[in-house]
Amino acid sequence: MGKAWGGRHSQMLVALTLLTYGDRCHLCGTTGATTADHLVPRSKGGSDTLANLRPAHASCNYSRQAESVEAWRARTGFGVEGSANVNGRKW
């Protein structure tokens, strides 16, 4: 499955992800992301490649775990049309 997610390898991937995509969290849509989230989770065969990584807040990333982005958005209401999200916060 490749290198473990941690240490210098992890720091490099996070920095490269933020440099490439900016700091807007791909999950909630607000700025200030500081982690790299796997689109396809590693536990489901996802790789540590830039194509599979997107910026995310630590709290959004942790909340999602190995859930699909679509399932996470449906559960949290982020990115769902008609949801009560205002400025990236669910009310």
Order of alpha helices (4+ residues) and beta strands (2+ residues): alpha-beta-beta-alpha-alpha-beta-beta
